[in-house]
Amino acid sequence: MMASVRSDADASSRGTLFTVACLGMLAFGIVLTTLGAVLPSLVERFGIDKSAAGALFVLMSFGILVGSVFFGPIVDLRGYKRVLVVAAAFIALGLAGIAYAPTLAWLRVAIVLVGLGGGVINGGTNALVADVSAGERSAGLSLLGVFFGVGAVGVPFALALFLGRFSYSTLIAGVAVLVLVPLAVTAVARFPAPKQAQGFPLADAGRLIRDPVLLLMGMMLFLESGMEITVGGWTATYFQEELGLAGQRALVFLSLYWLGMMLMRLALGWLLRRASPARVLLGCLGLALVGAFLLLGTESVATAGAGVFLLGCGFAATFPVVLGFVGDRYEQLSGTAFSVVIVMALIGGMLLPYATGVLGAAYGLRGSFIIIPTALVLLAALLLVVTRRLSTRPATA
């Protein structure tokens, strides 16, 4: 009887923590899509060119990168609660700064602050779900990703819907207020004790970051993150410049991208219980490749919209599947392992969107978007290598 009561309590606690993680990931979805959604407005407001606009993505990714470096060792040593609360506060403050920044310098500070909080939230919530979803990590992480999609879809959709009534600044400030909801829920929730409260195992961590399998998985996320941020950041501008759409209509097509990702992540929970994660991921990469060719090879707005939607669907599986691999393989140092691969992911998220902006200034965005199908082919090749090597023992074993 006591075991049953304890089991029910544990299940309730896991459910609460999963809810906390989902709300945090929703906030990260807002972080990752806000800059791309408001980029045309920022270009006009501050009079910057494509290279300077691309540099804003670098700042965002730099902030996320810094947050991703520090969250893992901190949550392994100190636990999740305080770091997630502080991260949510950073996001809210940074969004308010983007809304009302009086100068380009203040805008840059706000973008870094949003990125810093987003990096901690992204890594921390993924690691938390991996910890509470033993046995079905990829499915749990896929469901977590749905809430990323809700946040990501919501920003461009709200901007497209309400821009006629409110300014960009007012709408982004309203989004900042919404981020206070996950902050409050996280502040009152109870979290498990830290995994390494007696001291951080530096030797194990050192061996972990040299594990070639972990580094290969990190390279997969390098490519994936670069593609996601490139498409999310430049799609609205692509539809304006290459297809001649007005800014408000272009935001609708950006929301299709995030909607495709969200819907596919809803389906992944079902798919991952019926097929191997590697096979599901390979199928999704093929879907994304079709979407890339549709987007790049047409002058039709409808066909390009279908391509953007398929890109979102195809990108959906990579993060939950690869992070599921990481959580299964490095369970005792999951926070630190997640830091390693997410840092690599964010380096890709810095470099690929910036390269897209630089190449777009020289050759147009249609030419620079060739980065997407190229990265998809490389990602599929890495997946085949990683699946063959997952049976080897990790360096920390």
JOFENTA-V933912 format. One line per field, one symbol per residue. phi: phi as a letter, one per 30 degrees, with the letter a starting at -180 (. if undefined). burial: I if it has 24 or more other ideal C-beta (glycine too) atoms within 12 Angstrom, else O. A space follows every 50 residues. Layout:
# JOFENTA-V933912
phi: ???
burial: ???
This chain:
# JOFENTA-V933912
phi: .ddddddddddddddddddedddddeddededcddddceeddeddciccd dddddddddedddddddddcddedddccjcdddddddddddddddddddb edbdddeddddddddddddddedddddddddcbejbdddddddedddedd dddddddddddcddcbdedddddddedddddddddddcdccddddcddkd dddddddddcdddddddddddedddedddddddcdededddcciddeddd ddddddeddeddddddddeddddbbdedddddddddddddddddddcbcd ddddddddddddddddddddddddeddddbddbdddddeedddddddddd ddddddddddddbiddddddedddddddddddedddddcddddddcd
burial: OOOOOOOOOOOOOIOOIIIIIIIIIIIIIIIIIIIIIIIIIIIOOIOOOI OOIIIIIIIIIIIIIIIIIIIIIIIIIIIIIOIIIIIIIIIIIIIIIIIO IOOOOOIIIIIIIIIIIIIIIIIIIIIIIIIIIOOIIIIIIIIIIIIIII IIIIIIIIIIOOIOOOOIIOIIIIIIOIIIIIIOIIOOIOIOOIIIOOOI OOOIIOOIIOIOIIIIIIIIIIIIIIIIIIIIIIIIIIIIIIIOIOIIOI IIIIIIIIIIIIIIIIIIIOIIOOOOIIOIIIIIIIIIIIIIIIIIOOOO IOOIIIIIIIIIIIIIIIIIIIIIIIIIIIIOIIIIIIIIIIIIIIIIII IIIIIIIIIIIOOOIIOIIIIIIIIIOIIIOIIOOIIOOIOOOIOIO
